[in-house]
Amino acid sequence: MSAKGTAQEVVPSASRPYMPGYGIKSATEGTGLLPWSWAVERLKTTRNFWLSTVWPDGRPHTMPVWGAWSGDALWFSSSLPSRKIANIRENEQVTVATEDAENPVVLQGRAELVTEPERLQGFIDMVNAKYDTGYRVDFLDPEVNATVAVWPDWAFGLQQGDFSGSPTRWSFTR
């Protein structure tokens, strides 16, 4: 679900991340660069994500959230007065990671608070399909709950079986 509420898959450019001291192979060695589809599969099937925000004084804050990948952003919701939403209001830069540390996908980007009814409906439809729930869109009432779309600037992934030959960094241009 893009900013306009329609699904559109974004395909970022891939490169080898800079990881000094880890013996990382060139992009043509080992597994090579992972395809974006590898990351998308994990973003779509991960049940729980780790969301990291920053307190106004700079301390990190990490909490688990349910999330849904729309093809161009990772969406989640939270209670409006929660610490994560208070932090996002002060600093929209966030990091979100899948729960699988052996085959992780990590997104870093900008969090957008969403209030438009058609976009809220799109998100609740994704949640209901993914988590087999029956929430109605009024669950996302912007006066009570915040709905957030995380627009990645970059993503990182690696495969557990090829630590030095699979690390991949995907860069998004918007």
C-alpha positions in Angstrom: 0.0 0.0 0.0 1.8 3.1 -1.2 1.3 6.6 0.1 -1.8 6.7 -2.2 -3.1 3.5 -0.8 -2.3 1.2 -3.8 0.1 -1.7 -3.7 3.3 -1.2 -5.7 6.4 -3.3 -5.1 9.6 -1.2 -4.8 12.8 -3.0 -5.9 15.9 -1.4 -4.3 19.4 -1.6 -5.6 21.7 -4.2 -3.9 25.3 -3.9 -2.8 27.7 -5.5 -0.3 27.6 -3.6 3.0 30.8 -2.2 4.5 31.6 -4.5 7.4 35.3 -4.1 8.4 36.8 -6.9 10.4 34.3 -9.6 9.5 36.0 -11.1 6.5 33.1 -10.2 4.1 33.7 -11.5 0.6 33.1 -9.5 -2.6 29.6 -9.3 -4.1 30.5 -12.0 -6.6 31.8 -14.5 -4.0 29.9 -16.9 -1.6 26.2 -16.8 -2.0 26.6 -13.3 -3.7 24.1 -10.6 -3.2 20.7 -11.8 -2.0 17.8 -11.0 -4.2 15.2 -8.5 -2.8 12.6 -11.2 -3.1 14.5 -13.1 -0.3 14.0 -10.1 2.0 10.4 -9.6 0.9 9.5 -13.2 1.8 10.8 -12.6 5.3 9.1 -9.3 5.7 5.8 -10.8 4.6 6.0 -13.9 6.9 7.6 -12.5 10.0 5.1 -12.6 12.8 6.8 -10.2 15.2 9.2 -7.4 14.4 11.6 -5.4 16.7 11.0 -1.7 16.4 13.7 0.7 17.6 13.0 4.4 18.2 14.9 7.1 20.1 13.9 8.9 23.2 14.2 12.7 23.0 17.4 12.4 25.2 19.0 10.0 22.7 18.4 6.7 24.6 17.3 3.8 22.4 13.9 2.2 22.9 13.1 -1.2 21.4 9.8 -3.0 21.5 8.1 -5.9 19.6 5.3 -5.1 17.2 3.1 -6.9 14.8 3.7 -5.6 11.3 2.6 -6.0 7.7 4.8 -5.4 4.6 2.9 -3.6 1.8 5.4 -3.8 -1.0 7.0 -0.5 -0.2 6.6 0.1 3.5 6.3 -1.8 6.8 3.1 -1.0 8.7 2.2 -1.3 12.4 0.0 0.2 14.9 0.3 1.2 18.6 -1.5 3.0 21.3 -1.4 6.7 20.7 0.2 7.6 24.1 2.8 4.8 23.8 6.5 5.6 24.2 7.3 4.4 20.7 4.7 6.8 19.2 5.9 9.7 21.4 9.4 9.0 20.2 8.3 8.9 16.5 6.6 12.3 17.0 10.0 13.7 18.1 12.2 11.7 15.6 10.8 9.9 12.6 13.9 7.9 12.1 13.4 4.2 13.1 14.9 0.8 12.7 12.7 -2.4 12.3 14.1 -5.9 12.3 12.6 -9.3 11.7 12.6 -11.7 14.7 14.9 -14.3 13.0 18.5 -13.4 14.0 19.9 -16.1 11.8 18.4 -14.8 8.6 17.6 -11.2 9.5 16.1 -8.4 7.5 16.7 -5.0 9.1 15.0 -1.8 7.7 16.1 1.7 8.6 14.0 4.6 7.5 11.3 7.2 8.2 8.1 6.6 10.2 5.0 8.3 9.0 1.8 8.6 11.1 -1.1 7.7 8.9 -4.7 8.9 9.5 -6.4 8.8 6.1 -9.4 6.4 6.2 -8.6 4.5 3.0 -5.0 3.9 4.0 -6.2 2.7 7.5 -8.6 0.3 5.8 -5.8 -1.0 3.6 -3.6 -1.6 6.7 -6.3 -3.3 8.7 -7.1 -5.6 5.7 -3.4 -6.6 5.6 -3.4 -7.3 9.4 -6.6 -9.3 9.2 -5.2 -11.4 6.3 -1.8 -12.0 7.9 -2.8 -12.6 11.5 -6.2 -14.2 10.9 -8.0 -11.6 12.9 -11.2 -9.8 12.4 -10.5 -6.2 13.4 -12.6 -3.5 12.0 -11.1 -0.3 10.8 -12.5 1.6 13.9 -9.8 -0.3 15.9 -7.4 2.2 14.2 -9.2 5.3 15.3 -6.5 8.0 15.1 -7.8 9.5 18.4 -6.9 6.2 20.2 -4.3 4.3 18.1 -1.5 5.4 15.9 -1.0 3.7 12.5 2.6 3.9 11.2 4.1 3.3 7.8 7.9 2.8 7.9 9.4 3.9 4.5 12.9 2.3 4.3 16.0 4.2 3.2 18.0 1.0 3.3 17.7 -2.6 4.3 20.2 -5.3 5.4 20.0 -9.0 5.2 22.2 -12.1 5.5 21.9 -15.9 5.4 23.0 -17.9 8.5 24.7 -20.5 6.4 27.0 -18.0 4.6 27.9 -15.2 7.0 30.8 -13.8 4.9 29.3 -14.4 1.5 25.7 -13.3 1.7 25.5 -9.9 3.5 23.4 -7.6 1.3 22.5 -4.0 1.6 19.5 -2.7 -0.3 19.2 1.1 -1.0 15.9 2.7 -1.8 15.5 5.9 -3.8 12.3 7.8 -3.4 
